[in-house]
Amino acid sequence: MTEQNLTGRTALVTGGASGIGAACARTLAARGAHVTIADLDDVAAKSLADEIDGTAWHVDLLDTDPITELRLETDILVNNAGIQTISPIEEFRPEDFRRIQTLMVEAPFLLIRAALPHMYSTGFGRIVNVSSVHGLRASAFKAAYVTAKHGLEGLSKVTALEGGPHGVTSNCVNPGYVLTPLVQKQIADQAQVHGISEADVIEKVMLTESAIKRLVEPSEVASLVAWLASADAGMVTGASYTIDGGWTAR
């Protein structure tokens, strides 16, 4: 018998109002968890919270001061919020580089820091960091994003080592290109950078390394996140799970 029922558990998903985050929120809720949807888009967060009988948290994770002394009483933390900027390094604006590190490394650190005391006190915690194939591989024109995802991988592993004795696991999921608004914007940006059509970006840039020639569905990522949050995954920690169509097999 599997132990993937999350009834009685609480979960927090950042960037939870759309894309991968929304798919994670729906899947965790379907398995019984009460989900808090943290997002800058308060209207979308409230709408999804109403749909899944969850809670909306309107928060700007780029404003780190309010979350520095935060304490979270959540059993499951999904660090998913992310942004992207595409530019050659010599043209990359330093403020854009810093902004991505703040949202995708510093904010997850602060939220993990806020969540661990409760998790330690109950002897149970699941931290799932939505990384990327770019946490394991690099691509040109994505200096800030690749740097941030590599940093998130390190943070996740340290959390796994510290949390293990307290019943807390920490893992990364590493999808390839997922069919989300963020990736759809990347398609347009990549088309401009490379001077090619959006169709050619998908075929000749995004999927060139993948054995399976399609974008990942958000629900596929959410299924893996939900498993890592379950009791079945109690001995899985410090790991990075690729869901990339074979990209990292090369």
N, C-alpha and C positions, 0 to 999 in steps of 0.2 A: 504494500500500500504506500502510495506516495504521500509526502508531507508538504504539499504546496499550498494548503489552505492558509490564508493570512487573516482569518477572522480574529478580531480583537487586537490586531496590530495597527499601528499608526505609521503613515508614510508621508514624507515631504519630497516633492519633485520640483526642482528649480527649472525655470523655462518651461513650465508645465502646461502652458495654455495652447501650445501648438506643436506640430511636428512630432519628433521623438518623445518629447516630454508629455504631450497630450496622450499619445499611445501608451506610454508607461502608466500615466494616471488612470486611464480607463482599465488597463489590464490588472493593475494592483487592486483597484476598487472591485473589479469583477471577481477577484479571489478573496475578497472579504475585508481588505484593509480600509481604514478611513484615511483618505488622501488629502493633504494640503497642497494646493497648487500655487506655487510661488512664481510670480511673473510681473514684469513691468506693465504689461497690458492688462489692466485691472478689469476691463469689460469682458475680455475673452476668458480670463481666469474665473470670474464670477459665473459666466455662462457654463463653463465646463464643470465647475464645482456644483452648480445646480443640477446638471445632468447626472453626475455620479454620486450625488449626496455627500459631497466633500466640503472642503473649506478653501476659500480663496485668500491668498496673502499678497497684497499689492506691495511689491518691494523693488527697489532699484539696487541691484547687487554691485553696481559700480560705485555706489555711495557706501563705502565700507565702514565708516565710523559707527553708524547705528547697530551694525551686527558684530562689532568687536567684543562687546560684553554680553552678547545675546546668549541665552540658554534655551536649548530646544529639547522638548520632551517628545522625541520621535523614535520609533523602533527601526525605521528604514529611511535612509537618506539617499536620494538619487540626485547627484550633481550633474545636471544636464545643460544648464544655460550656457549659450555660446554665441559668438559673433565671428565674422570673418572679414578680413581685408586682404585684397590681392594686389601686390605691387612688387616690382623689383626692389631688392634691398637698398640700392643707392637712392631710390626715390621714396622709400617707406618712411612715412611721417613718424617721428618718435612718439608723438602723442597717441597715434593709433596702436603702435607696438605696446605701449604701457597700458592702454585701455584693455587690450585683449588679455594681458597678463593679470590685470586686476580682476576681470570677470571670470577668467577660466582657470586661475591658479590661486590667487589670494582669497577670493570669495569662497571657493570650495574648502580651503584650509580653515577659514573662519567658521564655516558651517559645521565642518567635522569637529572642530574644537568646541563648538557650542553643543553638539549632539552627544559627544562621548561621555560626559558625566552621567547623563541619564542612562545611556546604554550600559555603562559599567555597573551602575547601581542595580539594574535589572538582570544583568548577566546575559543580555541578548542585544545584538545590533547588527544591522546589515547596511554597509555603505557601498553603493554602486556608483562608480564614476563613469559617466559616458565620455569615453575618450574617443579614439578614432584610429583608423589605419595610420593616420599621420602622427599618432603617438608612438608608432613603431617604424614608420618609413617617412621620408621627406619628399616634398614636391617643391619645385621652383615657384617663386612668387608668393610663398606662404610663410615667410620667416616667423611672424608673430604667432600664427596658429600652430605651426609645427613645434615651435619652442614651448608654447603653453601646454600642448597635449603631452609632450615629453615630460614637462614638469609635473603634470597631473599624474602621470604614471608613477613617478618617484614618490609623490605624496601618498598615493594609494598603497604602495608597498610598505612605506614606513608605518602607515596607519594599520596595516595588516599585522606587522610585527608587534606593535604596541597593543593592539586590540585583542590579539589572539588569546592571551590568558584571561580575558574578561568576557569571552563569548561573543566578541565582535569580529566580523569578517569585513574585508575591504577588497574590492575587485574592480577591474576596468572592463568595459565592453568596448570593442574596437571595430565599429562598422566602417565599411567603405562608404561610397556616396549613397546617401539615403534620400528618398524622394520627399523632401521637405522644402518649405519656403526658403530656408537658408541656402540649400543647394541650388534651388531654382535661380536664386540671385547670383550664385557663383557661376552658373552656366552663362548668364549674361555678361558678368565681369570677365570671365575667361575668354569669351568670344572677343571682347574688346582688346584684351591684352595680347591675344594670339593673332588677332585679325582674321578670324574664321567664323563660320556660322555656328549658331547654337547647336544644331544637329551634329556638326563635326566635333564640337567640344565634348558632347556625350560619348561619341564613338571613338574619337582619336585622342582624347585627353583623359576623360574620366574612367573609361572602361578598358583602356588599352592594356592594363596589367591584370584585369580580372578574367578568370576562366569562364565564369558565368556572366554573360553579357546583358545584364540589366541592373537597374538601381535597386538598392535594398529597400524593402517596405518598412515603414516605422513600426508596424505591428510585429515584424520579425525581431527587431531590436528589443521591443517591449517584452516579448516572450522570454528572451534570455535574461533580461533585467529581473523579471518576476521570479524566474527560477533561482537566480542568485540571491534573491531576498527570502527564499523559502528555507524551511528546515532541511530539505533535501540537500542543500548546498552548504551544510554546516562545516564540512571539512575543506571547502574551497575558499582560499584566501591568498592574497598577494598575486593573483593571476590576472592575465589579460586575455580575454576571449575575443578572437577575431570573428567577424561576421562580414566577410569582405569578398565573397565570391571567388576566393583563391588568390587574391592579390598578393598576400604575404607568403604564398607557397613558392613564389619565384625566388 
